[in-house]
Amino acid sequence: MRRADPSVDAGAQGGGAPADCDLWIDRLGRPVRVEQAMVVDGTRTVTDDRFSDFGPPETFAPPLASG
């Protein structure tokens, strides 16, 4: 996760705690649930997010190359 989003470590002590992540994808390729577990201040903390009521798909153009 750190490689995809460096801000993941912003609130973690000691350079970032490891986290276990599970991601559920429905048959249409949409993320419907994500569960993340990590130890925060010595206590195991679990977040469980669920997603539903998806709108129609959107299309985005790729970003322009810089340089």
PyMOL commands that place a pseudoatom at each C-alpha (Angstrom):
pseudoatom trace, name=CA, resn=MET, resi=1, chain=A, elem=C, hetatm=0, pos=[0.000, 0.000, 0.000]
pseudoatom trace, name=CA, resn=ARG, resi=2, chain=A, elem=C, hetatm=0, pos=[2.851, 2.357, 0.778]
pseudoatom trace, name=CA, resn=ARG, resi=3, chain=A, elem=C, hetatm=0, pos=[4.077, 2.231, -2.836]
pseudoatom trace, name=CA, resn=ALA, resi=4, chain=A, elem=C, hetatm=0, pos=[0.642, 3.153, -4.177]
pseudoatom trace, name=CA, resn=ASP, resi=5, chain=A, elem=C, hetatm=0, pos=[-0.057, 5.848, -1.580]
pseudoatom trace, name=CA, resn=PRO, resi=6, chain=A, elem=C, hetatm=0, pos=[2.878, 7.213, 0.467]
pseudoatom trace, name=CA, resn=SER, resi=7, chain=A, elem=C, hetatm=0, pos=[0.435, 9.016, 2.778]
pseudoatom trace, name=CA, resn=VAL, resi=8, chain=A, elem=C, hetatm=0, pos=[-0.529, 5.631, 4.250]
pseudoatom trace, name=CA, resn=ASP, resi=9, chain=A, elem=C, hetatm=0, pos=[2.414, 6.033, 6.646]
pseudoatom trace, name=CA, resn=ALA, resi=10, chain=A, elem=C, hetatm=0, pos=[1.579, 9.616, 7.594]
pseudoatom trace, name=CA, resn=GLY, resi=11, chain=A, elem=C, hetatm=0, pos=[0.102, 8.719, 11.005]
pseudoatom trace, name=CA, resn=ALA, resi=12, chain=A, elem=C, hetatm=0, pos=[2.079, 5.555, 11.723]
pseudoatom trace, name=CA, resn=GLN, resi=13, chain=A, elem=C, hetatm=0, pos=[4.957, 5.438, 14.166]
pseudoatom trace, name=CA, resn=GLY, resi=14, chain=A, elem=C, hetatm=0, pos=[8.276, 3.826, 13.323]
pseudoatom trace, name=CA, resn=GLY, resi=15, chain=A, elem=C, hetatm=0, pos=[7.943, 4.255, 9.560]
pseudoatom trace, name=CA, resn=GLY, resi=16, chain=A, elem=C, hetatm=0, pos=[4.651, 2.416, 9.193]
pseudoatom trace, name=CA, resn=ALA, resi=17, chain=A, elem=C, hetatm=0, pos=[3.092, -0.683, 10.649]
pseudoatom trace, name=CA, resn=PRO, resi=18, chain=A, elem=C, hetatm=0, pos=[2.336, -3.677, 8.453]
pseudoatom trace, name=CA, resn=ALA, resi=19, chain=A, elem=C, hetatm=0, pos=[-1.330, -4.115, 7.582]
pseudoatom trace, name=CA, resn=ASP, resi=20, chain=A, elem=C, hetatm=0, pos=[-3.335, -7.109, 6.409]
pseudoatom trace, name=CA, resn=CYS, resi=21, chain=A, elem=C, hetatm=0, pos=[-5.834, -6.181, 3.695]
pseudoatom trace, name=CA, resn=ASP, resi=22, chain=A, elem=C, hetatm=0, pos=[-8.607, -8.199, 2.083]
pseudoatom trace, name=CA, resn=LEU, resi=23, chain=A, elem=C, hetatm=0, pos=[-10.547, -6.904, -0.912]
pseudoatom trace, name=CA, resn=TRP, resi=24, chain=A, elem=C, hetatm=0, pos=[-13.798, -8.405, -2.208]
pseudoatom trace, name=CA, resn=ILE, resi=25, chain=A, elem=C, hetatm=0, pos=[-14.637, -7.813, -5.882]
pseudoatom trace, name=CA, resn=ASP, resi=26, chain=A, elem=C, hetatm=0, pos=[-18.066, -8.564, -7.381]
pseudoatom trace, name=CA, resn=ARG, resi=27, chain=A, elem=C, hetatm=0, pos=[-18.609, -10.321, -10.712]
pseudoatom trace, name=CA, resn=LEU, resi=28, chain=A, elem=C, hetatm=0, pos=[-18.582, -6.957, -12.510]
pseudoatom trace, name=CA, resn=GLY, resi=29, chain=A, elem=C, hetatm=0, pos=[-15.121, -6.080, -11.165]
pseudoatom trace, name=CA, resn=ARG, resi=30, chain=A, elem=C, hetatm=0, pos=[-16.317, -3.536, -8.596]
pseudoatom trace, name=CA, resn=PRO, resi=31, chain=A, elem=C, hetatm=0, pos=[-14.816, -3.420, -5.100]
pseudoatom trace, name=CA, resn=VAL, resi=32, chain=A, elem=C, hetatm=0, pos=[-17.653, -4.190, -2.689]
pseudoatom trace, name=CA, resn=ARG, resi=33, chain=A, elem=C, hetatm=0, pos=[-15.774, -4.675, 0.593]
pseudoatom trace, name=CA, resn=VAL, resi=34, chain=A, elem=C, hetatm=0, pos=[-12.331, -4.003, 2.016]
pseudoatom trace, name=CA, resn=GLU, resi=35, chain=A, elem=C, hetatm=0, pos=[-11.103, -5.109, 5.412]
pseudoatom trace, name=CA, resn=GLN, resi=36, chain=A, elem=C, hetatm=0, pos=[-7.833, -3.824, 6.843]
pseudoatom trace, name=CA, resn=ALA, resi=37, chain=A, elem=C, hetatm=0, pos=[-6.214, -4.976, 10.098]
pseudoatom trace, name=CA, resn=MET, resi=38, chain=A, elem=C, hetatm=0, pos=[-3.180, -3.497, 11.815]
pseudoatom trace, name=CA, resn=VAL, resi=39, chain=A, elem=C, hetatm=0, pos=[-1.803, -2.948, 15.299]
pseudoatom trace, name=CA, resn=VAL, resi=40, chain=A, elem=C, hetatm=0, pos=[-2.212, 0.634, 16.516]
pseudoatom trace, name=CA, resn=ASP, resi=41, chain=A, elem=C, hetatm=0, pos=[-0.670, 1.560, 19.890]
pseudoatom trace, name=CA, resn=GLY, resi=42, chain=A, elem=C, hetatm=0, pos=[-0.503, -2.132, 20.811]
pseudoatom trace, name=CA, resn=THR, resi=43, chain=A, elem=C, hetatm=0, pos=[-4.146, -2.854, 19.965]
pseudoatom trace, name=CA, resn=ARG, resi=44, chain=A, elem=C, hetatm=0, pos=[-5.286, -4.778, 16.887]
pseudoatom trace, name=CA, resn=THR, resi=45, chain=A, elem=C, hetatm=0, pos=[-7.571, -2.496, 14.905]
pseudoatom trace, name=CA, resn=VAL, resi=46, chain=A, elem=C, hetatm=0, pos=[-9.815, -3.656, 12.080]
pseudoatom trace, name=CA, resn=THR, resi=47, chain=A, elem=C, hetatm=0, pos=[-11.661, -1.463, 9.604]
pseudoatom trace, name=CA, resn=ASP, resi=48, chain=A, elem=C, hetatm=0, pos=[-14.363, -2.983, 7.438]
pseudoatom trace, name=CA, resn=ASP, resi=49, chain=A, elem=C, hetatm=0, pos=[-15.708, -0.812, 4.605]
pseudoatom trace, name=CA, resn=ARG, resi=50, chain=A, elem=C, hetatm=0, pos=[-18.539, -1.865, 2.310]
pseudoatom trace, name=CA, resn=PHE, resi=51, chain=A, elem=C, hetatm=0, pos=[-19.526, -0.245, -0.972]
pseudoatom trace, name=CA, resn=SER, resi=52, chain=A, elem=C, hetatm=0, pos=[-22.867, -0.412, -2.792]
pseudoatom trace, name=CA, resn=ASP, resi=53, chain=A, elem=C, hetatm=0, pos=[-25.327, 1.602, -4.847]
pseudoatom trace, name=CA, resn=PHE, resi=54, chain=A, elem=C, hetatm=0, pos=[-22.896, 2.030, -7.720]
pseudoatom trace, name=CA, resn=GLY, resi=55, chain=A, elem=C, hetatm=0, pos=[-23.809, 4.514, -10.404]
pseudoatom trace, name=CA, resn=PRO, resi=56, chain=A, elem=C, hetatm=0, pos=[-23.199, 4.010, -14.106]
pseudoatom trace, name=CA, resn=PRO, resi=57, chain=A, elem=C, hetatm=0, pos=[-19.597, 3.397, -15.212]
pseudoatom trace, name=CA, resn=GLU, resi=58, chain=A, elem=C, hetatm=0, pos=[-17.538, 6.460, -16.085]
pseudoatom trace, name=CA, resn=THR, resi=59, chain=A, elem=C, hetatm=0, pos=[-14.732, 6.738, -18.612]
pseudoatom trace, name=CA, resn=PHE, resi=60, chain=A, elem=C, hetatm=0, pos=[-11.624, 8.821, -18.020]
pseudoatom trace, name=CA, resn=ALA, resi=61, chain=A, elem=C, hetatm=0, pos=[-8.914, 9.854, -20.441]
pseudoatom trace, name=CA, resn=PRO, resi=62, chain=A, elem=C, hetatm=0, pos=[-5.359, 8.976, -19.413]
pseudoatom trace, name=CA, resn=PRO, resi=63, chain=A, elem=C, hetatm=0, pos=[-3.301, 11.874, -18.063]
pseudoatom trace, name=CA, resn=LEU, resi=64, chain=A, elem=C, hetatm=0, pos=[-1.120, 13.743, -20.513]
pseudoatom trace, name=CA, resn=ALA, resi=65, chain=A, elem=C, hetatm=0, pos=[2.533, 12.769, -20.445]
pseudoatom trace, name=CA, resn=SER, resi=66, chain=A, elem=C, hetatm=0, pos=[4.711, 15.329, -18.727]
pseudoatom trace, name=CA, resn=GLY, resi=67, chain=A, elem=C, hetatm=0, pos=[8.151, 16.281, -19.791]
for i in range(1, 67): cmd.bond("trace and resi %d" % i, "trace and resi %d" % (i + 1))
show_as sticks, trace
zoom trace
